Amino acid sequence: MGPQSRPLLKITMSKSGALFVDGTNSSFADLDARLARLAERGGEVWYYREDGQEDPPPIALDVMSLVLSHRVPVSMSSRSEN
């Protein structure tokens, strides 16, 4: 499967700690389930964090740990894709 046909999940963390997945407000449990499905399909994550130069909200570290636990490739984005 080439990179153009690889399933994609776009994660955005707001500076307040709100989590968005593919542009929709999401819960940690929903993200976990979606990452499991993505991993099965050989997908990848695009991750964006608002105010990336500032200290992250506490949930951001949990989100990155969750993404890494599913062993999906991650690209850090400098702009919101949502």
Summary of the structure (lengths in Angstrom):
residues: 82
radius of gyration: 12.0
end to end distance: 24.6
largest distance: 36.6
contacts: 217
relative contact order: 0.26
helix: 34%
strand: 24%
